[in-house]
Amino acid sequence: MRFIVSSGSLLKNLNSISGIISANNILPILESFLFLIEDKRLTVVSTDLETTMKVSMDVQSSENGKLCIQSKVLLDYLKNLPEQPITFDINLQDFGIDITSEQGKYKVVGEDAMNYPTEPVADDTQSFTMSAAELSDGIAKTLIAVSSDDMRPAMSGVFFELSENGITMVATDAHRLVRCTKTDVHCPVTDHFIAPRKALQQLKNNLNNSTEVKISYNNNHLFVSGENIELSCRLIDAKFPDYKIVIPADNPYKLTLNKSDFMGALRRVNVFANKTTNQVVLDIVGNNLHLYSQDVDYSFEGNEQMSCQYKGEDMKIAFNARLMIELIAVIEGEEVLLEFSTPSRAGLIKQTESKPNEDLLILIMPLMIGV
């Protein structure tokens, strides 16, 4: 079997799915890409048994066939090769592979594709379509709040709530929560599922070349297909916490700040904060905001003043600055709105100008001042 492909195009497509391959695989063949050629179309597959990704591209070939090629060797070779056509000559009897370029000829040994794990079958699925850009945007905004604690599997992914009026994506790690609703999506039924962090991260990175995606799911798996890219992953079998009960019904005190100025102040003051808590205190008096932090172990202290627009009683409230910076970064626009009620209740972070067809709510839990 022989095929000819652009080295740059092949490298770009392999990079887009290589993140699925784990460093520590339970099966050696999972360190390989599966190459399938059919009707002058090359499909490359990578999997870690939980998540599978496929990417397709045109090649010059007069034969059909399939085999596995070790991912690290192929990627390292392509990264050091100038853009040019390269030829793969494959012996399907012993799986020997000759790769020919303008610079030389290289030999590697592949593996029988029959040993590669089969991907899940999309049976009994519900399906709908949505904008690839909107899906990528929603995933990017919620992923920052996904828990990294493997002992809490329900919080190690993004919770999708589906309805005829839209799709809501929610993530929380118990210290912060992000809820992003896209209202320009029409799902066939009211339903919900939890998709894992790794699969969504890889999906987000590969939606730029698609305009619309088809989303299908059943009781066990999620399937997403766009232009030249497909993903399937096992859903998280756990019950997501009732996030609605932690969202304050009324936060009457409202603080409006310039986004870039506030993030800059948080970063500077956080340099002098305790490295375990990253605690920065916001002391609001009238239209003046005083940010301060300290690390008593090293006698560090940081103080900054900045103007603000504030409606409410004077307040002193503390937050983890690192978490707050990450959350504010997803806010679009020049200003950010913070809403409070008391120093011990969750604060809300909102956009001052809402995007069309989107409702974004961000929650962050305060810290006890002095901790």
C-alpha positions in Angstrom: 0.0 0.0 0.0 1.3 3.5 -0.9 0.1 7.0 -0.3 1.5 10.5 -0.7 0.6 13.3 1.7 1.8 16.8 2.5 4.2 16.7 5.6 2.8 20.0 7.0 -0.8 18.9 6.6 -0.1 15.5 8.2 1.8 17.1 11.1 -1.0 19.6 11.8 -3.7 16.9 11.8 -1.6 14.5 14.0 -1.0 17.3 16.5 -4.7 18.0 16.7 -5.4 14.5 18.1 -2.1 13.6 19.7 -3.2 15.1 23.1 -5.5 12.0 23.5 -2.5 9.7 23.8 -1.5 9.2 27.4 2.0 9.0 28.7 1.3 5.8 30.7 -0.8 3.4 28.6 -2.0 0.1 29.8 -1.7 -1.2 26.2 1.4 -0.6 24.1 -0.7 -0.2 20.9 -2.4 2.9 22.5 0.9 4.7 21.8 0.2 4.5 18.1 -2.0 6.2 15.6 -4.4 4.1 13.5 -4.1 5.0 9.8 -7.1 4.1 7.6 -7.1 4.8 3.8 -10.3 4.6 1.8 -11.1 6.2 -1.5 -8.1 8.6 -1.4 -9.1 9.8 2.1 -6.8 9.2 5.1 -8.4 9.0 8.5 -6.1 9.0 11.6 -7.4 7.8 15.0 -6.0 8.2 18.5 -7.5 6.8 21.7 -6.9 6.2 25.4 -9.9 3.8 25.7 -12.0 6.6 27.3 -11.8 9.2 24.5 -11.3 8.7 20.8 -10.6 11.3 18.2 -10.5 11.0 14.4 -9.2 13.5 11.8 -9.5 13.1 8.0 -7.5 14.5 5.1 -7.1 14.0 1.3 -4.1 11.9 0.1 -2.8 10.5 -3.2 -3.5 6.8 -3.1 -4.8 4.1 -5.4 -5.3 1.5 -2.6 -7.2 1.0 0.6 -5.8 -0.3 3.8 -5.0 0.2 7.5 -2.3 -0.2 10.0 -0.9 1.4 13.2 2.2 3.7 13.4 4.0 4.6 16.6 3.0 8.2 17.4 6.2 9.6 19.0 8.5 8.5 16.2 6.2 9.9 13.5 5.6 13.2 15.2 9.3 13.7 16.0 10.2 13.0 12.4 7.6 15.4 11.0 8.5 18.2 13.3 12.0 18.2 11.9 11.0 17.9 8.2 10.4 21.0 5.9 7.1 21.2 4.2 7.0 18.8 1.2 5.2 15.8 -0.1 6.2 12.5 1.6 5.5 9.0 0.4 4.6 6.1 2.7 5.2 2.6 1.3 3.6 -0.1 3.5 4.0 -3.8 3.4 0.8 -5.1 4.9 2.3 -8.6 5.3 5.0 -7.6 7.9 3.8 -4.0 8.5 7.2 -2.5 7.4 6.9 1.1 6.5 9.3 3.1 4.2 8.9 6.9 4.4 10.5 8.8 1.6 11.2 12.5 1.4 13.5 14.8 -0.5 16.1 14.5 2.3 16.1 10.7 2.5 14.4 7.4 3.2 13.4 6.1 6.6 12.2 2.7 7.9 9.9 2.0 10.8 7.7 -1.0 11.7 4.0 -0.6 12.3 1.5 -2.9 13.8 -1.6 -4.8 12.7 -4.7 -2.6 12.8 -6.7 -5.5 14.0 -5.1 -5.1 17.4 -6.3 -1.5 17.7 -9.3 -1.0 20.1 -12.7 -0.5 18.4 -14.5 2.8 18.9 -17.9 2.9 20.6 -21.0 2.6 18.4 -23.4 5.5 18.3 -26.6 3.5 19.1 -29.8 4.8 20.5 -28.6 8.4 20.5 -30.3 11.8 20.7 -28.8 14.4 18.4 -28.7 18.1 17.7 -26.5 20.7 16.0 -25.0 24.0 17.2 -22.4 26.5 16.3 -18.8 25.2 16.7 -17.7 28.6 17.9 -20.4 28.8 20.5 -19.6 25.3 21.8 -15.9 26.1 22.0 -16.7 29.3 23.8 -18.9 27.6 26.4 -16.4 24.9 27.0 -13.5 27.4 27.4 -15.5 29.4 30.0 -16.6 26.4 32.1 -13.4 24.3 32.0 -11.5 26.7 34.3 -13.9 25.7 37.1 -13.7 21.9 36.7 -12.3 20.1 39.7 -9.0 18.3 39.5 -9.9 16.1 42.5 -10.3 12.6 41.1 -12.0 11.6 44.3 -15.0 13.7 43.2 -15.7 12.3 39.8 -19.0 14.2 39.3 -17.1 17.5 39.5 -14.2 16.4 37.2 -16.2 17.3 34.1 -18.7 19.8 32.7 -22.4 19.3 33.3 -24.6 19.8 30.2 -28.3 20.6 30.7 -30.3 20.3 27.5 -33.7 21.8 26.8 -35.7 23.1 23.8 -34.7 26.7 24.9 -30.9 26.1 24.9 -28.0 24.3 26.4 -26.4 25.1 29.7 -22.8 24.2 30.7 -21.9 24.1 34.3 -18.6 23.4 36.2 -17.6 23.7 39.8 -14.8 22.7 42.1 -16.6 23.8 45.3 -14.6 27.0 45.4 -16.0 28.5 42.2 -18.7 27.9 39.7 -19.3 28.8 36.1 -22.6 28.5 34.4 -22.8 29.4 30.7 -26.1 29.1 28.8 -26.4 29.3 25.0 -30.0 30.1 24.0 -29.6 29.7 20.2 -29.6 25.9 20.5 -32.6 23.7 20.2 -32.2 20.3 21.8 -34.7 17.5 21.0 -35.4 16.6 24.6 -34.8 17.8 28.1 -31.8 15.9 29.3 -28.4 16.1 31.0 -25.0 14.4 31.1 -21.4 15.0 32.4 -18.6 15.1 29.9 -15.0 14.6 31.1 -12.4 17.4 31.2 -9.8 15.8 28.9 -12.2 15.1 26.1 -13.6 18.6 26.2 -10.2 20.2 26.3 -9.2 18.3 23.1 -12.5 19.2 21.5 -12.1 22.9 22.3 -8.7 23.0 20.7 -10.0 21.5 17.4 -13.2 23.3 16.7 -11.7 26.3 15.0 -11.9 24.8 11.5 -15.6 23.9 11.9 -18.7 26.1 11.5 -21.2 23.7 12.9 -21.0 20.5 14.9 -23.4 17.6 15.4 -23.7 16.5 19.0 -25.1 13.0 19.8 -25.2 11.1 23.0 -26.6 8.0 24.7 -26.5 6.7 28.2 -22.7 6.0 28.1 -21.1 8.1 25.4 -20.9 11.5 23.8 -20.2 11.9 20.0 -19.2 15.2 18.4 -18.5 15.6 14.7 -17.4 18.6 12.8 -15.6 19.3 9.6 -12.8 16.7 9.3 -12.8 16.0 13.0 -14.7 13.5 15.2 -14.6 12.8 18.9 -16.3 10.2 21.1 -15.9 9.8 24.9 -17.3 7.9 27.8 -19.6 10.1 29.9 -19.0 10.4 33.7 -21.4 8.1 35.5 -22.1 10.2 38.6 -24.7 12.7 39.9 -23.7 16.3 39.5 -24.3 18.4 42.7 -27.4 20.6 42.8 -25.5 23.8 41.8 -28.6 26.0 41.9 -28.9 26.0 45.7 -25.5 27.7 46.1 -26.3 30.6 43.7 -27.4 33.6 45.8 -30.9 34.8 45.1 -30.1 38.4 45.9 -26.7 40.1 46.0 -27.7 43.8 46.4 -24.2 45.4 46.5 -22.7 46.0 43.1 -19.1 46.9 42.3 -18.1 47.9 38.8 -14.4 48.0 37.8 -12.2 48.3 34.7 -11.4 44.7 33.9 -7.7 45.2 32.9 -6.9 47.6 35.8 -8.5 45.3 38.3 -6.7 42.2 37.0 -3.4 44.0 37.0 -4.0 45.1 40.6 -4.9 41.6 41.7 -1.8 40.1 40.1 0.5 42.7 41.7 -1.0 42.5 45.2 -1.1 38.7 45.0 2.7 38.6 44.7 2.8 39.5 48.4 0.0 37.2 49.5 0.3 33.9 51.3 1.2 31.3 48.7 -1.2 28.7 50.1 -4.3 30.8 50.2 -3.5 33.6 47.7 -5.8 35.7 49.9 -6.4 39.3 48.8 -8.8 41.5 50.7 -11.1 44.0 49.0 -11.9 46.9 51.3 -14.6 49.0 49.6 -15.4 52.5 51.0 -17.6 54.6 48.8 -16.1 54.7 45.3 -12.7 53.7 46.5 -11.3 50.1 46.5 -8.4 49.2 48.7 -6.7 45.8 47.8 -4.3 44.4 50.3 -2.5 41.1 51.1 0.1 39.9 53.5 2.3 36.9 54.2 3.2 37.0 57.9 5.7 34.2 57.5 8.0 36.4 55.4 6.7 39.8 56.5 5.4 40.6 53.0 2.6 43.1 52.5 0.9 44.5 49.4 -1.4 47.5 49.1 -3.1 49.2 46.2 -5.9 51.8 45.8 -8.1 52.1 42.7 -11.3 54.0 41.9 -14.5 52.1 41.3 -18.3 52.4 41.0 -20.0 51.0 44.0 -23.6 50.8 45.2 -24.1 49.5 48.7 -22.8 49.6 52.2 -19.0 49.7 52.9 -17.7 46.2 52.8 -14.5 44.2 53.5 -14.4 40.8 51.7 -11.5 38.4 50.8 -11.0 36.1 47.9 -8.4 33.7 46.4 -6.8 36.1 43.9 -5.5 33.4 41.7 -9.0 31.9 41.2 -10.5 35.3 40.8 -8.0 36.3 38.0 -8.8 33.1 36.1 -12.5 33.8 36.4 -12.4 37.4 35.4 -10.3 36.5 32.3 -13.3 34.8 30.7 -15.4 38.0 31.0 -15.7 39.9 27.8 -15.7 43.6 27.6 -13.8 46.4 29.3 -15.6 46.3 32.6 -16.5 43.6 35.1 -19.4 43.6 37.6 -19.0 42.1 41.1 -22.1 41.5 43.2 -22.0 40.8 47.0 -24.3 40.5 50.0 -22.2 39.7 53.0 -18.5 38.9 53.5 -19.4 35.2 54.2 -21.6 34.6 51.2 -20.6 33.8 47.6 -19.8 36.7 45.3 -21.0 36.8 41.7 -18.9 38.0 38.7 -20.8 39.2 35.6 -20.4 40.9 32.3 -21.7 44.5 32.2 -22.8 43.9 28.6 -24.4 40.6 27.8 -23.5 38.8 24.6 -26.5 37.9 22.3 -27.9 34.4 23.0 -25.7 33.9 26.1 -26.2 34.1 29.8 -22.9 33.8 31.8 -22.8 33.6 35.6 -19.7 33.1 37.6 -19.6 32.4 41.4 -16.6 32.5 43.7 -16.6 31.6 47.4 -15.0 34.2 49.8 -12.2 33.5 52.3 -12.3 34.3 56.0 -10.3 37.4 56.4 -7.0 36.6 58.2 -6.9 33.0 56.9 
